[in-house]
């Protein structure tokens, strides 16, 4: 298995389980309907755990363009590999979202609230204020990436492919899952904590093309979960480099 395939599979699993729990909680008629925020944040953390277990040994399990770009900014990942990783992450996110839809199709059919349906694909703010929403996404990703840098430690992986590529997989799955779980519990209530451009954009595209009733894809907000995580990751890289020099 190549790193490209590993990133597709890892991101697929992340979205299948992550958006899957949102569908289970929000869609009408499911066994988990109405079980709440603790269930969603816990399962998202565990989704990261499973995705990292699967993809980590091959690609480093970035499973997030913000991780890939931030590691490249920090000098820990080859810029030449960035487009390949991001493409794989987008494909995996779109495929995962499609399978969530097919898996819960009967429940989508009986759910009338277009906002709840959209939430099973992509994020939306609790209170729409673009500067505040952008700040929320940046802060959440800043915490994630600072943890990635410092848990990874100084034994960085070369880009030659001789060792596993540095990323979430090189940290061990459990610490990363705990970080994401904590971010969701502490910082996720304002925007739904995308902290991952592919996690939001890929499923948003799938939502836009599927034959869903009362569709409300909300493209006007879509730039926030793309730009916010990149800003937060860049700030984490700057702080890490400054403290390491």
N, C-alpha and C positions, 0 to 999 in steps of 0.2 A: 504494500500500500504506500502510495506517495504522500508527501505532505499536503498536496492539493486535495486529494481524495479524503485524507484524514480530516482536513478542515471542513469539507462539505459534510462528512458524517457527524463530526463533533457538533457543528452548528445546527445540523438537522435535529440531533437528539436534544440539544439545548432548547430549541423552539418547540419541538414536539411535546416535551414534558413541561416547559415553562408556559407556553400559551395553552397547553392542554389543561393545566390546573385552572387557568383563568376561565376557560370554557366550562369546566366542571363546576366552578363556583357560580358563574354568572348566568349561564343559559338555563332556560326553563326546563324542568322535568328531570334533571340529572340527580344522581344520588348525593352529589356534593353541593347542590344548590344552596346558596346563602351561607356557606360555611365560613366565609370571611377572609380578612386580610392576613391573619396568622397562617392560614392554610396556604394562601397564595405565596407569601414571602418564603415560607419554609420549603415549599415545593420548587420554587425558583432556585433557591440555594442548592437543593439536592439535584436539580437539573444540571446545574454547573458541575456538581460532583461527578455525575454519570458521564457528562460530555468530556470532562477532563480525563477521566479514567480511560475512555475509548481512544481519544485523539492524542493524548499527551505523549505517549511513547514515540509517535511518528512525527507530528508537526509541532509539538509543544503546546497544542491546544490553545491557540490564541482565541479562536471562536468569537472574535470581536475586532472590528477594524480599529477601534480606539486603542486596543492593546497592541496591535501590530504597528500602528503609526507611532505610538508613544515609545515603544521599545526601539524603533528605528531612530527617533529623535534623541533617545538616550545613548545611541551608539551601540546598542546591544542586538540589533537585527539588521540584516542586509536590506538596504532600500530597494535593491533590484527584485527582491522577493515580495515586496509589499503589494503590488497589483495582483499577483497570483493569489495571495492569501485573501485579499479583500473580495475578489471574484468568487472564490470558494465559499467564503462566509455568506455572501449574498445568496448564492445558489442554495446552500444548505438551509438558510433561514426561510427562503421561499418554499422549498420542498417541505420543510417541517410544518409550516403554516398550512399548506395545502392538505397535508395528512390530518392535521387537527380538524380542519373543516370536514373532511370526508368521514373522519371518526365520529364526529358529533353531528352529522348532517341532520338527523331526525330532530335534534334539539334546536338546531338553527331554524328549522322549519316552523317550530311552534313558538319561537321567541319573537316578540313584536318590537321590543325596544332596540332601535337601531344603534343607540349609544353603547348598550351592553354588547351587542354583536361586534361592533367595531373594536371594543376593548379587548376582545379575544384575539385580535390581530395586532393592534398597535397601541401606543400610549396616547394619553390625552391629559391635560392639566386639570386639577381639581378646581383651580381658579385661573382663568386665562389672563395671564400678564406676561408678555413675552420676555422682558428683561428678567423678571423673577423666575420664570420657567427655565430660561437659559442658565441662570445662576444655579438652580437646583440640579440640573443635569451635569453642569460643570463640577460642582462640589462632590456629587456622588461619584463621578468618574475619577476625580482627583484622589479621593480616598481609596478607591479600588486600585489605581495604578501606583500610588505610593506604597500600598501593601505589596503589590507585585514586585516592585523594585527591591524592597527590603527583605521580603521573605526569600526571594531568589538568591540573595547574597552575591558575593564577588565571583563565583565560579561561572562565568558567562559562557554561553555556547557560541561556537564559531558559526559563521554562515556557510561554511564549506560543505556541511552535511556530514562531517565526520562524527559529530555528536548530535544528540537531540537538540532541536532548535529551541532557544529560550522562549519561554512564554508561560502561560498558566500551568501547562502540564509539568514543567520542571519544578514547580513548587510543591507538588503533591496535591491531590484532589481535595482533601478535607479542609486545609486552611483556606483555600480559595472559596469553597462553598460557604464557610463560616463568615468570611468577609462580605460576600454578596448577600447572605441572609441578614447580616447586621445592617448593611446599607438599606436594604428593603424595609426593615423594621424601623430604622431611625430616620431615614432621609427619603423614603419612597412615597410618602403620602401626598406630596405636592404635584408630582408629574407622572407617577407610576414607574419611576426610575428605569428608563430605558438603558442608560449607561452603556449603550452599544448601538451604533448606527445601523448595523445589519439587522439586529433584532427588531428594530422598528421599521426601517425602510423596506426590507424584503417582504415581511407580512403585509405591510400597507399596500404594496403593489399587488399582492395576491388578492387582498380584499377588494381592490379597485377593479379587478378583472373577473372575479367570480360573480355568478348570477345571484346576488344576495338582495333580498327585498329591503326597501327603505334604506338604501345604501347611503352612508355618510362617511366618506374616507378622510375628510378633513385635511386636505393637502396644505392648507394655510398654516397649519401647525407643524408640518412634517420636517421643516428645517431645524427646529429646536433640538429634537433627539439625534440629529446628525452633527450639528455644530457644537452643541453643549459638551458632549463627551470628548470631542477632539480638543476643545479648549481646556477642559479639566485634565486630560491626559498630558497636554503640552506643559501645563503648569506643574504637574507632578514631575515631569522629566527635568524641567528647569530647576526645581528644588532639589531633586536627587543629584543632579550634576553639580550644583553649587555646594551641597553638603559633602559630596564625595571628593571634591577637588582639594 
